[in-house]
Amino acid sequence: MPDGVDGVRAMSRAESAFGPPSGGIEPDTTVTELLGILRRHLAMDLAYLARADGEYLVLQVINGDGRRFGLAPGVRVRPNPGLYRSLLAGTLPKVVADTRRDHHMVDVPVMEELGIGCYAATVVTDNDGEVFGVLGCISRDPRPDLRERDSRFLGLVAAYLSDAVIDLHRIWEARSQVWRSVSQMIDAGGPKIVYQPVIDLATGRIAGVEALSRFPYEHREPPRGPQGWYSDATTVGLSAELELAAIRRALQVIPQLPAAVCLAVNASPTTITSGLLDVLHDDETCRRLVVEITEHEYFCDDTKVLCAVRELRARGVRIAVDDIGTGYAGLEQLIELHPDIVKLDYLITHGMDTDPARRTTAAALVMISMEFGGCVIAEGIESPAELHTALDVHIPYGQGYLLGAPAPTASLACAGRKGTSLISTVAR
């Protein structure tokens, strides 16, 4: 019943945005399981539960591969008004086995644009009889074996969900509050930025600064730090906008940095493919920029991400892989991307002076990086012993509170010479 492809795929702040719940509130697994049962019973590609929100339906929970249709939790769909009214009135068939042949779908070209060959839907009400939204299934191919009696099974699932939508009302309110908080932060120009120096461990000079986001702690209870804010933004479909706001603010300091100092910013694969290239307006910015790909999700087979990374490099931007040693940030990323910089995660750096396994891992990553022309930065150096070990395994660059804490301005981050004296002491 979408009114158009843009209505389905719109993920801008104006029209997106309520994804999976945040703050520890998760939908009842019974809902997901019921959608799976419905999808398998009707042999469909995707089952969904959408909440009615004014003129939109907002996907709450899905079961199946939504990427085939450009659908995901949080996507808003503007229903075709006539079809939606017919569905609410009960005059639209609940099961349409072949959308290409059914006269109800003749004036809905998006069915063809999204490749929807078979469609089933019914209204879901709460225990008070108020309309909650729509329960539906879609499939690429027509299903000529479906009959009207299959709609009875659809109705059984919808009736059972009447109890579950009480929790979904609570989820909706929680995610709405998250959306408002993140949206207000974006409208304010993004988070505050602090800058942490990256030190050349051979000389003690400052080779670069990393831009780090800082947020007010009062927006959630209990308080949430930067990771919590970005997690919230992801759940409501605003992660790219929030990251881009932070990057725009950070880029403003490049003219203030010494000529030999670069600026590192963090960007998820979603941000890299959703507007990062548009933010980079001049060659000087690109030449002095390092983009750290920060995401604990698999993206090595995502052609859009890989193409965007190639374009960044073509403009002179250096690519870093963050959090090596944790999550999906592993050897496959190194092999696929050949990053200019490999950032050794705190999980490995911390305690590598006393743990042979951590030390060996660090040394191995230095050797691997050298093979494809990259260099290593050890994050989270907090003790002279960790610094000594980093030097001992030939890690060229370091970052951490021992070498320099985040500073409120890039100038202050570049002014400290703490690294030089420490490295001289350790070297002796």
N, C-alpha and C positions, 0 to 999 in steps of 0.2 A: 503493500500500500504506500510506498514512498512517493512523494510528489516529484522527486527528481534526484539525480545522482548527487548533486551538491548538497542536498538536504541530508543524504545518508552519510556522506564522507566529511561533512564540515566538522573540523576539529579546532576552529578558531575559538578564542575566548568568548566571542559573542554568541556562539551557537553550540559549543561543545558541552559537554564536559562533565558529566558525573560518572566517573569510572568506578572500579571496585572500591568498596568501603575502606575507610582509613581508621587509624587509631585503635586497632585491635578488634573492630567490629567486622565480622565476616558473615556473609549470607549463610543461612542454614544449609548444610550440605544436602539436606533432603531435597531442596529446590533443584540443585544441580543434578542430583540423581534422578529426580522425576523427569527433568528435561532429557536426560540420556535415555531413559526408558521410552519416552514419547518419540524421540528421534529414531531410535532403533525400531520401534513398533511400526512407524510409518515409513521406515527406510529412507529417511531424509538426510541431507547433509548438515543441517543446522537447526537447532531448536532454541527458542529465545523466550524470555519474559521481559516485556517492556512496560514501563510506567507511563501513564498519560500525564503530560505536563503542559497544559494549555493546548496550543496547536501542534505540539510535538509529542512523539513517543520517544522515550529515552531507554535504551537497552540497559537492563539491570543485570541479568545473568544470561549467559549463553552456554550451549553445549554443542561442540562441533568446531570445525575450522572456519571461523568467521573471516579470515583473511581472504578466502575465496570470493567473498562478496563485499569486502571493504567494511566489515562490521566488527565491532568489539564493544565490550561493556563501556558505557559512557557516550556512545555515539547517539546523536539526536536524529530522528527521522521525522520529516514532515509528511504525514499521511495525505494521500489523495482525499480531499474533503468528501467527495461523493461516496467513495468506497468505505471510508471510515464511518460515515453516518449509516450506511447500509449494514456495516458490521455491528454497530451499536444497536440498530433496530432489529437485528436478527434476520434481515432479508438477503444478506449476502451468503452464498454457499460457504460453509466452513472449510470445505476441501475443494480445491481446484486442481484437478489431476494434470491438466495441461494448460498453462497460462497463455500459450501461443494460439490456442484455439477457442478458449472460453470468451464469450462476448463481454463478460464483466471486466476483462483485462485489456480490452481493445484500446482504451484511451489512457493506458498506463505504460508509456514507452520505457520507463525505467526498469520494468520487468525484463525487457530484452537487453537493455544496457548493462544490467548487473548479471544477466544470464540466469534469471530465475525461471525455471521450467515448471516447477510444481510448488503449490502454495497451500498452507492450511493455517487457519487462525480462528481464535474465539476470544470473547471478552472475559476478563477475570475481574470479579468483584470481591470486596472485602466482606466481613461477616455482617456488616450493616447494609449490604446491598449496593454500596457506592462503587462506581467503576474505579478499579485500580489501574488497569491497562489491558494489555493484549498478550495472550499466549500464542505462539506461532511456530511453524516449521517451514523451511524453504529448502529447495533442492535444485541443482543444476538441470537435471534431466526430468522430463515429464514422467509421471507415474500412472500410466493408464489403468493399472490394477487397483488403484485406490477407489473406494466407493463412499457414498454418503454415510454409510454406517461407521466408517472410520472416524467420522466426526464425533461419534459418541464416546470413543476412547479419549479424544481430545477434550471433550466436555468433562469426563471423569477427572482428568488431571487438573483441569481448571478449577473444578469444585474443591479438590483437595488443597489447591494452592490458596484458597480463600483464608485458611487459617495462617498460612505462612506469610501472607502479605502484611500481617501486623508487624513482624520483624522487619520487613522491607520498608515499611513506613519509617521505622526508627533509623534504618540504614540510610534512607534518603535524606533525612534531616541532618545526619552526621556528615554525609558527603557534601551536602549543600553548604554547610558551614565551612568545610575545608575549602571548597571552591571559592567562597567569598573571601576567605583570608588570603589565599594565594593570589586571587585576582587583584585584591587591593595592593598587595606587595608589588605586582607587576605594574599597576597604574602609578605607583610611587617611584618607578624607575629601577626597581629591582633591589636586591639586598645590598647592605653595606659591604665594601670590599676591603680586605686587609691583604698585606703582601708579605710573603715569607721568602727570605733569600735562599738561593741555591748556590752552594760554595764549590769552587774548584779545589779539590782536596790536595792537589799538588802544590798550589801556590797560595791558597787562602783567599783568592780574589772572589768577588761576587760575579757569578756567570749569568745569573738570571733571578727573576722573582716570580713566584707563583701567586696568582690571584685567588684568594679564598673567600667564600661567601660567609657573611655573618648576619644573623637574623635576630629580631627581638624575641625574647623567650616567653612573652605573655600570651601568644596566640593559641596555645594549647595547654591543657592540663592533663598529665604533668608536662613541664616545659619540654620543648623539642629543639634540638640543635639543627645545624645545616642538613645533616643526613635526613632528619625527620621532615624538614620542609620539602626537600626534593622528593622524598618518598611520597608525601602528600600530593605534591604537584603531579607526580606520575599517576597516582590513582585517579585523579580527576581530569587527566588529559591536558595538563598545562605545563608539563615538564620542559618542553622545548622553549616555550615562551618565557618561563622563569629563567632558564639557563641563558637564553639570548639576552635578556635584560641584564643579567650579571656580567656577561661578556662585553656588552656595549659599554657598561660603566667601567670595566677594567681597562678596555682599550684606550680610554681617554688619557691614561698615564704614559703611554709609549713615548710621546715627545719629551717627557720629563726624565726619562731614564738615560743613564750614560750610554754612549754609543755601543759599547761592547756588551751591554746587558739586554737579555731577551725577556719577554713576558710569556708566561705559561698560563693558559686558561683551560678549564675542564669542560668537556662537552661529551654528552652521550651520543651513541649512534643516531638516535632520533633527532637530536639537535643538529648534528652534522648534515642530515638530509632534509632538514626543515627550516632552513634559512640562514645557516652560518655563513655560507658563501656570500650572501647578500649583505652581510654586516661588514665584510672586509673590502674597503673601498680603495685602498692605495697600495702600491708596491712596498713602501717602507713598512707599513703595518704588517704585511705578510712576511717580509724578510725577517722581522724581529719577533715573530709570533711562534709559539709552540702550542699545539692543540693536544691536550692529554685526553685520550679516549677512555672515559670512565664509565663502565657499565658491567654489571655482573650478569650479562646475558650473552648468549651465543649469537654472533653476527658475521662470522667468517664466510658464510655462504650467501650473505645479503649483497646482491650486486649493486644496489643503490648506494649502500654505505661505502663499498669498495670504490665505486666510481667517484663519489664525493671526496674520498681520501686522495685519490689520484689527482683530482682537480685542485685540492688544497696544496698538494706538493708542487703541482705545475706552477702555482702562483708564488712558490717560495716558502710556504709554511712548513715547519718541521712537525713531525708526528711523533707523539710519545704514547706508549701503552702504560696505563696506570695500573697499580695494584697487582703487579706480576707476583704470582705465588698464591693468589686467592681466586675463588670463583672460576669464571671462564677465562680469566686473564692468564692463559698458559702458553704452552709451546706452539699450539696451532696459530695463535695470534701472531707470535713472532715469525713463524714460517710464512704466513699469508701476507703480513703487512710489511715485514722488514723495517720496523720503526727506527727512526733516527735516535730515539731515546727510549730506554727501558727503565721504568721506575720500580725499584725493588720495594715491595710492600713492607710496612712496619712489622708484620707478622714474621718476616724472615730477618729483618735487620735487628729487631729487639732480641737480645740474648745471643746473637751469633758469635759473641766473644767466648761464650761458655758452651755452646751447643755445636758439636761437630757437624751435625746434619744441616743446620742453618748456614754455617760457614761454607760447607761444601756446595750447597745450593747457590749461594751468592757467587762463589768462584766460578761455578759452571755457567751461570747466566752472563758473567763477564766474558767468558770465552765464546759463548754462543753469539753474543751481541757483536763481538769483534769480527766474527766470520761474515756478517752482513753489513759491517760498517757502522754499527750503532754504538752507543755508549750507555753506561748505567748510572743512574742516580739512586743512591740509597736513602730512602725516606726514613724518618723517625729516629735519627741518631740522637741519643739522649745521654750517653756516657762516654768518657774518654776511652774506655775499653772497646766500645762499639766503633768509635772512630778509628782506633788503632787497627782493629780487625778489617775495617773497610779499606784502609790504606794497604794492609798486608795482602789482601786478595785483589788489589789493583782496581778497586772501584774509583773512577775518576771524579765523581761529583757526589755531594752529600747535602742533606736537608734535615733539619730537626731542631729542637729547642736548644740543644747544646751549641749548635752553630749559629742560630739566630731565630728568635721567636717572631711570629707574625707581627707586623707593624701597621699602624693605621694609615700610613702613606708609603708610597713606593720610595720616596726620597729617604725616609727614615730607614727603610729596609736596606737601602743601598749604602747608607752612611756608616753602618757598623763594621768594624774590622775584627770582630771577635774570632772569626774563623782563622785569620792569619796567625794570631798568637797561640791559639789552641793547637793548630796543626804543627807549628814550630815546636811546641812543648812535647807533643806526642811523638814527633819524628825523632827527638833526642832520646 
